[in-house]
Amino acid sequence: MRYLWSIPAAVVAWFVGGFSATYLKGLPEGTTSFVPPRIDLVVLGGFAGGVLAGLLIGRIRITVPVVLVVAAGLWWLTGNSSGDRDLLITLLVASALGGFFGAVGARSSVVAAFALALPVAWSALRPAEQLTEWQWQWQLNGLLVGAGLAVLLYIACWKRGWRSVGSWIPLTGFYLVCFGIVASVRLISRSTGKPMDAVGDASTETFFQSFEPLLREYWPWLGVGVLLAIPMVALKLRALPPPPPPPDPYADRSNDAILSDDLDWIDQEEPRRRLLARRRAAVEGSLDESSTVG
């Protein structure tokens, strides 16, 4: 019965979580394509939608076929040309990878946090792209960057509580790396028609140069995100009911002692002794001997 609602919800989450902003804002007028021919939106959107679908379904053997069918079906239904085979394959691979990590993350909250780091980093800097004033852009982007980090740290401790705090440092580092990945993929999408060597060198340089301005401008918001995640996890753990007591291994056994086979004679009934009868027999035997001698 669970799949009756999780599979339709995963289809909606794949589209809304991955391509809703593109569908509502980024399409030219008069088109029905849900994804423009841009590799950054195909990769990042397909991965984000796959992660959300995997978290809802929670089974790899069901999630991966569902996201592949949904991605291929919507690609065909929305009027994309069959000549963009490379983009279609990229969308399928990104959706399948996102669905795989999302399904694994449904069982381990730390894996779920790592899987959601890329979609959160992709969406953190998008709302303020149209702002021209640096102060508002810094506040909005910084707020989203810090809130995204707090949510990821909170998700990492969802299953095991404070025992998963050790994953906060690598998770924060991977979250910062995702911003470099997003910048590199966007540069590749704008460099169509250029030589592959030049595109590769430019994307690598962009990847490494994206960390310095991010840390310089948004480090206060990253600190706020860590400080915000601590009370969030504490309140979540306090709201949980106390753990049940450990099961008693001897609950299904009776209180009677279990004796080994060599001690079974204890439970046997002792035979009745006949000391008086034996004494009479002994006396009669002695009388018979005395009469014979006489």
N, C-alpha and C positions, 0 to 999 in steps of 0.2 A: 504493500500500500504506500510505502514511502516514496517510491519512484513515480507514483501517479501525480504528485505535486512537485517533486524535485526536478524532474526532467523538463517540464514546461517552464519552471522557474529558472532553470539553468539556461534555457534558450533565450529567455528575456534578459537575463543577466549578461550573457555573452554579447548581446547586441547593445544594451544600454551601457554596460560598463566599459565596453571597448570602443564603440563607434557612435554613441549618442551625440556627443559634442560635434563630431565631424558631420554627422547627418543633418544636424540642425543649423550649423553655421558655415561649414567649410565647402559645401557643394555649390557649384554655379547654378544659376536658375535654369529650369527646364530639364534637369537631369534626374535620373532615378537611381544612379549609382550610390551605394551606401559608403563606398570608400573611393576617394580620388586616387589616381595612379601615383601614389607616393609611398615609398617603401617604409618610411618611418611610421605612418599611420597603420600600414598593414601589419608590420611586425609588432609594434607596441600595443595597438588595439587588439589584435588577435591574441596576444599573450595575456593581456589584462582580462579579456572576456573569458579565455580558457581557465584562468585561475579562479575567477568567480564561479564558473560552471563546475569546476572540480570541487570547490568547497561545498557547494550545495549538494552534489550527488554523492561524493565521498567514496566512489569505487572507480578504480582505474579502468577496469575492463568495460565499464559502461560509459565513463566520462569521455574517453578518447574517441570511440566511435560516434558519440552524440555530437561532439564539437566538430568533428570532421564532416559529418553529414550537414550540420547547420551551416558551417562556413561555405562548403561547396554549393549547397542549395541556395543560400542567399546571394552568393556571387553570381549564380546563374539567373535567379529570379529578378535581380535588380538591374539587369541589362548590361553587365560588363562583357566586353568582347572576349572571345575565346583566344585571341592572340596574346593576351596578357597572361600567358601560361606561367611565366616566372613569378609574377606577383601572386597568382593563385596558389602555386606551390609554397611560396613564402608564407602566405596566410594560413595554409593548412598546417605547415610545420610549426609556426608560432602558436596556433591554437592548440595543437596536440601537446606541445611542451607545456603550455600554460595549464591545460587540463590535467596533465600528469602531476605537475608540482602542486596544483590545487587539491587533487585527490589525496596525495600523500600528506599535504598540510592539514587535511581534515582529521587526521589521526595524530599528528605531531604539530603542536602549535608553533614550535620554533621553525619548522620547515615552512609552515604557512606564512610566518612573518617574513622569511627570506623570499618567498614567492611573491608576496605582495609589495616588496620593496621597489621593484621596477615600475609597476603601475602607479604607485603612490608618487615616486619621483617624477614620472612622466606628467602626472596631473598637477603637481605642486606649483610649477612655474607657468602654467598655461593661462590661468585667469587674469594675470597682471600683464600679459604681453601687449595689450592695447593701451596701457597707461603710459603717459609721457613724463609725468612728474616723478622724480626719483624717490621722493619721500613716501608717496603712496605705494609705489611699486615695491619699495623695500619692506614696508609694513605688511602689505598683503602677501607677497611672496614669502617673507620670513614667517608670518603666521602659519601659512600652509606648510612650509618646510618643518617648522617645529611641531605642529599638530600631527603631521604625518609620522614624524619620528616617535612621538608619544604613543600613537596608535600602534605602531609596529612593536615597540617595546612592551606594550600592554598585551598584545596578542602572543608574543613570545612566552609570557608567563601565564597564559590562560590555563594550560593543562597541569603543569607541575609547580606553579607558584614561584616562590623565591629561589628554588633550585635552578631555575632557568636564567637567573640574573647573569651568570657567566657568559651567556650568549649575547648580552647587550653590546659589548665592545665589538665583536666581529659583525654584528647586525648593523651597528652604526656605520662601520667602515664600508660595508657592502651597500648601505643606503647612499653614502656619498659617491661610491663607484657608479651607482645607477644613474646619477646625474651626468657623469661623463659618458656613459653609454648612450643616454638620450641625446646628448649634444652631438656625439659622433654619428649616430643614425640619422639625425636631422641634416647634418652636413652632407652625408652620402645621398640623401634624397634630393638635395638641391644641386648635386654635381652630376646630373645625368648627362651623358654624352662626352664626358671628359675621360682621359686615360686612367686606367685602373691604378697605376702606380701613383699618380698624383693624388687621386682620391684617397688611396690608402694612407699616404703620408699625411695628407691634410686631416683625415679623420683621427689618426693616431695623435697628432699634435693637438688637436682640439680636445681629445680625451684627457690628456695630461694637463692641459692648461685650464680645464674647467674647475679643478679643485681649488686653486688659489683664490679666485674671486668669490667662490662659494663660501669657503671658510672665512675669508676676510669680511664679507658682508653679513653673513647669516649665522656666525658662531654664537651670538647671544640667543638667537632663537633656538639653536640646537641645544644649548644649555637649558633653556626654558622647557624644551620638550622632554629632556631627561628628568628634570625636577617635577614635571607634571606627571610623568609615568610612574613615579614612586608612590604618590598617594592613590593613583588609580588602581595599581596592583594591590596596595594595602586594603583599600575599601572593598575590592572584589573578593579578596581572601577572607576578610572579616564577614562579609555577607554570606559566605558559604556555610552550610550546616556543618556541625562537627563530624569528623569521620567516624564511621561505625566501628565498634570494637572488633578486634581480630576474632575470627571464628575459633571456637573451642574444638581442638582435634578429637576430644573424647566425648563430644556431645551425643553422638549416636551410639555410645556404648553404655552398658549397664554398670552398676557399681559392684557387681559380683566379681570376686577374684577368679582369674583364669589360671587353673593349675595345669601343670604338665602331665604327661602320661604316667611318669614314674611316681606321681603323688596321688593317683586315683584311688589308692587304697584308703585314703583318709575318709572319703565319702561313702565307702562301703560299710554295711552294717556288720558289727562285730558278732561272731557266733556266740551263742549262749554257752556258758561254761557249766559242766556237770561234775563238779568236784565231789559232791556227796555220793552220787552213783558210782563213781570210780573207787571211792573209799570202801563202799560195801563190797564191791567185787574183789578188792584186795583182801578184805577180812575173810570173806568166804573162801578164797583161795588158800589162805593160811590155815584155816580150820581143816580143810580137806587134807592138806599135807600132814598136819599133826595127827589126824585120825589114821592115816595110812601108816605112819611111823609106829603108832601105838599098836 
